[in-house]
């Protein structure tokens, strides 16, 4: 019997592709250990003249999350690699420094001016910087939320598609607006951040509505989704059982090859350790097979971003 998950996975393999980068085709856990890649971590240094923070920017933790601090934390949590997602108003430089110093452990989704069509000139050489794998686009402020439909960012989709640059996008409550974008640009890799839902949506009882919008996008093979910021979306303590049915729906719709785990470690830091954010998926979601977990916990994001 061909299930919806199998049908979508087959379509994905034929169109958007889940072929692993060179050196990773040997199958999951070839060495006996599951490769764990965190698809969403913010890193930063203290504001300095060389790497200044934008005025008004507030860190998620009192202390900077530096390269030296995060490496032992990764080892303790069992995380092999991290996709650095620079916070809003913080430049890409530090993430790229981490990728330069430890290329097998860090890579970056960079930021650019979304409201300036001249930014398109940057895209042909965007990934020439070592460690840069794509773009993170945030539509969080009221002004930025309007950009999706008022034409401000219309330049971005064809330019990124032409340059083969994946885009992770944050757009709480606006995920449905990406359906025409995904349809018009079938070779553009779009990655929904944080299941498309937020803590505010959870508190307002709107999780079901938000998840339904994400599930509806699964019919587009060029769209994938990050199972990230789960700690903040849940209204319960670990193991966040109020999210289980929603996660089951999303994985069933997309298939594990298009689902990417991410901790968003520094948000709601006190609610769960990094290791608990790992075991939430690997030990608590009983509807997942071991193969599903291999994909969701690392293989899928490596394939999506072509990170060898």
C-alpha positions as CSV (number, residue, x, y, z in Angstrom):
1,X,0.0,0.0,0.0
2,X,1.3,3.4,-0.9
3,X,0.9,5.8,2.0
4,X,0.8,9.6,1.7
5,X,4.3,9.7,3.3
6,X,5.7,7.2,0.8
7,X,4.1,9.0,-2.1
8,X,5.5,12.4,-1.1
9,X,8.9,10.9,-0.4
10,X,9.0,9.4,-3.8
11,X,8.0,12.6,-5.4
12,X,10.7,14.4,-3.4
13,X,13.4,12.1,-4.6
14,X,12.3,12.7,-8.2
15,X,12.1,16.5,-8.0
16,X,13.7,18.4,-5.1
17,X,16.2,15.6,-4.2
18,X,17.3,14.0,-1.0
19,X,20.6,12.7,-2.3
20,X,23.2,12.9,0.4
21,X,26.4,15.0,-0.2
22,X,29.5,13.1,-1.2
23,X,30.9,11.0,1.6
24,X,27.5,10.6,3.4
25,X,25.8,8.1,1.0
26,X,26.9,5.1,3.1
27,X,23.6,5.0,5.0
28,X,22.6,6.0,8.5
29,X,24.8,5.2,11.4
30,X,27.5,3.6,9.3
31,X,29.8,3.9,12.2
32,X,27.2,2.6,14.7
33,X,26.4,6.2,15.9
34,X,23.6,8.4,14.8
35,X,24.8,11.6,13.2
36,X,23.1,14.5,15.0
37,X,22.9,17.9,13.3
38,X,21.2,20.8,15.1
39,X,19.6,22.8,12.4
40,X,19.0,25.9,14.5
41,X,21.5,27.5,16.9
42,X,22.3,31.1,17.6
43,X,25.9,32.0,18.5
44,X,27.4,35.4,19.4
45,X,30.2,37.3,21.0
46,X,29.9,40.3,23.2
47,X,29.5,43.5,21.2
48,X,32.9,44.9,20.1
49,X,34.1,47.6,17.7
50,X,35.0,44.8,15.2
51,X,31.7,42.9,15.6
52,X,29.2,45.5,16.9
53,X,25.6,44.6,17.7
54,X,22.9,46.7,16.2
55,X,21.4,49.3,18.6
56,X,18.6,47.8,20.7
57,X,19.6,44.2,20.1
58,X,19.1,42.0,23.2
59,X,20.8,38.6,23.6
60,X,18.8,35.5,24.5
61,X,21.3,34.7,27.3
62,X,23.3,36.9,29.7
63,X,26.6,35.4,28.5
64,X,27.8,35.2,24.9
65,X,27.5,31.8,23.3
66,X,31.0,31.6,21.8
67,X,32.9,28.9,19.9
68,X,34.9,27.9,22.9
69,X,31.8,27.6,25.1
70,X,29.6,25.7,22.6
71,X,32.0,23.0,21.6
72,X,32.0,21.2,25.0
73,X,28.3,21.7,25.2
74,X,27.9,20.0,21.8
75,X,30.0,17.1,23.0
76,X,28.0,16.7,26.2
77,X,24.7,16.8,24.3
78,X,25.9,14.4,21.6
79,X,25.5,17.0,18.8
80,X,28.0,16.5,16.0
81,X,27.2,19.5,13.9
82,X,25.4,22.8,14.2
83,X,23.8,25.1,11.6
84,X,24.4,28.6,12.9
85,X,21.5,30.9,12.4
86,X,22.6,34.5,13.1
87,X,20.1,36.4,15.3
88,X,18.3,39.4,13.9
89,X,20.6,42.4,13.6
90,X,23.7,40.4,14.3
91,X,26.1,39.9,11.4
92,X,27.2,36.6,9.9
93,X,30.9,37.1,10.7
94,X,31.1,35.1,13.9
95,X,29.2,32.1,12.5
96,X,31.6,32.1,9.5
97,X,34.6,32.3,11.8
98,X,33.2,29.1,13.6
99,X,32.8,27.4,10.2
100,X,36.3,28.4,9.2
101,X,37.9,27.1,12.3
102,X,35.8,24.0,12.6
103,X,34.4,23.2,9.1
104,X,33.2,19.8,10.0
105,X,31.1,21.1,13.0
106,X,29.7,24.5,11.9
107,X,27.9,26.0,8.9
108,X,25.9,29.1,8.4
109,X,22.6,30.4,7.1
110,X,23.3,34.1,6.5
111,X,21.3,37.2,6.5
112,X,20.9,40.1,4.0
113,X,18.8,43.1,3.5
114,X,15.5,41.7,2.4
115,X,13.9,45.1,1.7
116,X,16.6,46.1,-0.8
117,X,16.5,44.6,-4.3
118,X,20.1,45.5,-4.7
119,X,20.9,42.6,-2.4
120,X,20.2,40.3,-5.3
121,X,23.7,41.2,-6.6
122,X,25.1,39.3,-3.6
123,X,23.5,36.0,-4.4
124,X,25.6,34.7,-7.3
125,X,28.6,34.5,-5.0
126,X,26.8,34.0,-1.7
127,X,28.0,30.4,-1.1
128,X,31.6,31.1,-2.1
129,X,32.3,32.1,1.5
130,X,33.5,28.9,3.3
131,X,30.7,27.6,5.5
132,X,27.9,29.6,4.0
133,X,25.0,27.3,2.9
134,X,22.0,29.5,2.5
135,X,19.8,32.4,3.8
136,X,17.7,32.9,6.9
137,X,14.8,35.3,6.2
138,X,12.8,36.7,9.1
139,X,9.3,38.1,8.7
140,X,8.7,38.9,12.4
141,X,8.2,42.6,12.7
142,X,4.9,44.1,11.5
143,X,6.8,45.8,8.7
144,X,8.6,42.7,7.6
145,X,5.4,40.6,7.7
146,X,3.9,42.9,5.1
147,X,6.8,42.4,2.7
148,X,5.7,38.9,1.8
149,X,2.6,40.2,-0.1
150,X,3.3,43.8,-0.8
151,X,6.1,43.1,-3.4
152,X,9.0,44.1,-1.2
153,X,10.7,40.7,-1.3
154,X,9.5,39.5,-4.8
155,X,13.1,39.9,-6.0
156,X,14.4,37.3,-3.5
157,X,12.6,34.1,-4.7
158,X,13.8,34.0,-8.4
159,X,17.2,35.2,-7.4
160,X,17.7,32.5,-4.8
161,X,16.2,29.9,-7.1
162,X,18.6,30.8,-9.9
163,X,21.6,30.8,-7.5
164,X,20.5,27.5,-5.8
165,X,20.4,29.1,-2.4
166,X,18.1,27.4,0.3
167,X,16.0,29.8,2.4
168,X,15.0,29.2,6.0
169,X,12.1,31.5,6.8
170,X,10.5,32.6,10.0
171,X,6.9,33.7,9.4
172,X,4.6,32.9,12.4
173,X,1.0,32.7,11.3
174,X,1.9,33.5,7.6
175,X,3.1,30.1,6.4
176,X,0.1,29.8,4.0
177,X,1.3,32.8,2.1
178,X,4.3,30.8,0.9
179,X,2.2,28.4,-1.2
180,X,2.2,30.5,-4.3
181,X,5.9,31.2,-3.9
182,X,6.7,27.5,-3.6
183,X,4.5,26.8,-6.6
184,X,6.0,29.6,-8.8
185,X,9.6,28.6,-7.9
186,X,9.7,24.8,-7.8
187,X,13.5,24.6,-7.7
188,X,13.8,27.0,-4.7
189,X,14.4,25.1,-1.5
190,X,12.2,26.7,1.2
191,X,12.5,25.5,4.8
192,X,9.8,26.5,7.4
193,X,11.4,27.5,10.7
194,X,9.9,26.4,14.0
195,X,7.0,24.4,12.5
196,X,5.6,27.8,11.6
197,X,4.3,28.3,15.1
198,X,5.3,30.3,18.2
199,X,4.7,30.3,22.0
200,X,2.2,33.1,21.5
201,X,0.2,31.0,19.1
202,X,0.2,28.1,21.6
203,X,-1.0,30.3,24.4
204,X,-3.8,31.6,22.1
205,X,-4.9,28.1,21.2
206,X,-3.8,28.5,17.6
207,X,-1.4,25.6,17.2
208,X,-3.8,23.5,15.3
209,X,-4.4,26.2,12.8
210,X,-0.7,26.9,12.4
211,X,0.2,23.2,12.0
212,X,-2.6,22.8,9.4
213,X,-1.0,25.6,7.3
214,X,2.4,23.8,7.5
215,X,0.9,20.5,6.5
216,X,-0.8,22.1,3.5
217,X,2.6,23.1,2.2
218,X,3.8,19.5,2.2
219,X,2.4,19.0,-1.3
220,X,5.2,21.2,-2.7
221,X,8.3,19.0,-2.8
222,X,10.6,22.0,-2.6
223,X,9.3,22.8,0.9
224,X,10.7,21.2,4.1
225,X,10.1,22.0,7.7
226,X,12.2,22.4,10.9
227,X,11.1,20.6,14.0
228,X,12.7,23.4,16.0
229,X,11.9,25.7,18.9
230,X,9.7,22.9,20.2
231,X,10.5,23.8,23.8
232,X,9.0,27.2,23.3
233,X,6.0,26.0,21.4
234,X,5.0,23.6,24.1
235,X,3.0,24.6,27.1
236,X,4.1,21.5,29.1
237,X,7.4,20.5,30.6
238,X,9.7,17.9,29.0
239,X,8.8,15.6,27.2
240,X,6.4,18.2,25.7
241,X,3.6,15.7,25.1
242,X,1.2,18.4,24.0
243,X,3.2,18.5,20.7
244,X,3.3,14.8,19.9
245,X,0.1,14.6,17.8
246,X,1.2,17.8,15.9
247,X,4.6,16.4,15.2
248,X,3.1,13.1,14.0
249,X,1.0,15.0,11.5
250,X,3.9,17.0,10.2
251,X,6.2,14.0,9.8
252,X,3.5,12.0,8.2
253,X,2.8,14.8,5.7
254,X,6.4,15.6,4.8
255,X,8.2,12.3,5.4
256,X,11.3,12.2,7.6
257,X,13.5,13.2,4.6
258,X,12.0,16.7,4.7
259,X,11.9,17.2,8.5
260,X,14.9,18.7,10.3
261,X,15.4,18.8,14.0
262,X,16.7,22.0,15.6
263,X,17.1,22.9,19.2
264,X,16.9,26.7,19.1
265,X,19.0,26.1,22.3
266,X,19.2,29.7,23.6
267,X,15.5,30.3,23.6
268,X,13.7,29.1,26.7
269,X,17.1,27.9,27.8
270,X,16.0,27.0,31.3
271,X,13.2,24.8,30.3
272,X,15.3,21.9,28.9
273,X,18.9,20.9,28.4
274,X,20.4,20.5,25.0
275,X,20.5,16.7,25.6
276,X,16.8,16.7,26.5
277,X,16.0,18.5,23.3
278,X,17.8,15.7,21.5
279,X,16.1,12.9,23.5
280,X,12.7,14.4,23.0
281,X,12.8,13.2,19.4
282,X,15.1,10.2,19.7
283,X,13.5,8.6,22.8
284,X,10.0,10.1,23.4
285,X,8.4,10.2,19.9
286,X,7.4,6.5,19.6
287,X,5.7,6.9,16.2
288,X,9.2,7.4,14.7
289,X,11.2,4.4,13.4
290,X,15.0,4.4,13.9
291,X,15.4,5.3,10.2
292,X,13.0,8.2,10.6
293,X,15.2,9.5,13.5
294,X,18.3,9.1,11.4
295,X,16.8,11.4,8.8
296,X,15.2,13.9,11.1
297,X,18.2,14.2,13.5
298,X,20.8,14.9,10.8
299,X,20.7,13.3,7.4
300,X,17.8,15.4,6.1
301,X,19.4,18.8,6.8
302,X,22.7,17.7,5.4
303,X,21.0,16.7,2.2
304,X,18.8,19.8,2.0
305,X,21.7,22.2,2.4
306,X,24.3,20.0,0.6
307,X,26.6,20.1,3.6
308,X,29.2,17.5,3.0
